[in-house]
Amino acid sequence: MELRLIECAGTPREMGRQYGEQARDEILFSFELHGGSLDMPGREGFIRHSERALQTFAPDILEELKGIAEGANADYRKVLMVNHVDTFGNDADRCTPVILRQTPDGTIIAKNNDTPVKENYPFIIRKCRPEQGIPFIQVTYAAWVSGLDAMNAEGLANTHGSIGSVFDKSGMRIDIRLYACRLLRECRTTEEFIRRLSEVPLTGKGFGIAVGDAGGNTAMVDAAVPCIAVSARNK
């Protein structure tokens, strides 16, 4: 599979526009694959609720999502929905995040991306230099602004596998993928990332996340949102 490399820089809105312009075909194709899941009953109410959560916890990410829609000439509501709720309706729980310590190359954070056989959502590699914050690079689905499967210029890295969550996610909450993206622009260590991730009410699919930093500090974050637990520190 050939992955498109896109580069973004500037304000959140500018980075979003550049993302949308460079990955327009992949984004629109991704929306086609989602089909009717993006036209769910109660969509407008869900969108207003999601916008309030983003405005409260990560207004910069909300601006970036608006920029993506502008750059791709896409429906902003669809951009918001694929980023703030699991609309896939699949059983993609096969990925396995791994932490390898004390290798000749140092600490390695990795995973097998074992998606369902019929899944063909397009991936992109995104390299970002925000006007404010730490530069980072990520691998994600086209249209997503996800801070999972990413590494920043300070050496903080993470990757994830889907685990799901059966816990109550009602109330105003921000999707864990979106908030993790904000943290990649602000955090430098594993401990800081975990602490900050635990400070806001989260929603989303639920993930097991392997985290490591340039100092070799590692942990597994069991994020069955909104519950967050930490295990396997430096193992």
C-alpha angles and dihedrals in degrees: 000000000000113000121207114234113215127182125208133183139168133037120358091259091048093048090050093051092049090049092050094046095049097042099034096124093047092047095050091045090051090054090051090054092051089057117167095000088084091057097057121155112271092024096145093052091048091051093051090048092049092048091054091051093049093046089053101044107021115009090165090061091050089055090050092053090052089051092052091055091049094048095046094040085233136144106278090209091060091049089053094047098051089050100045105041138026100257096163097091092204137124097242097156099125103095116110121205115206136193117205114190132194097013121153086261095047125246115353124199110195147145144191108244096215103174126177114283095248097044113112105161107151119251126211134192110226124196113192135190105183119202087236121028142025120322114244144177128216145175114222147140115285111270093023124119097198129162092200120097089027144119130200132213091260091063099256109142139172142174133186150209125204116253102158127217134246094189126111110272098177122132130046108327137151123231110259092228092058096046091047088057090056090049092052086062093050112028129080104179140046092243093052091049092051094045094049092045089057095052100073134055107259136200135174138094101316124248146196105229128196111207132186139162139205090267091061095251110146141174143163114241112207099204106182086160133261084020117072123193130171127215142161096037109193092350 
